[in-house]
């Protein structure tokens, strides 16, 4: 497998875990035990698939994504989920999404004023 394909696969695995975790956190009927159980299962799937791939990811977003996954792992594997675990993880997820969208967002401040050269 080419390095580029491995890199894409790694990124998709990380983002899939992130998406699943966020959807569990945003559920209307948030259940700590269900969250813990499904997150552990998702983490095991991530590690199983990730063990085949060993690629260094350098972007700030991907580094932050790995940190979020480690934070989630620590929170889930602590002896008990803290009362504010959900809020902490949602806050981190929100900042991570902002980091991802930062490079895609471009403000068109003077979009209505287009340049015309007279032709």
Secondary structure, DSSP 4 states (H G I P E B T S, - for coil): --HHHHHHHHHHHHHHHHHHHHHHHT-SS--HHHHHHHHHHHHHHHHHHHTT------SHHHHHHHHHHHHHHHHHHSSS--TTHHHHHHHHHHHHHHHHHHTT----TTTTS------
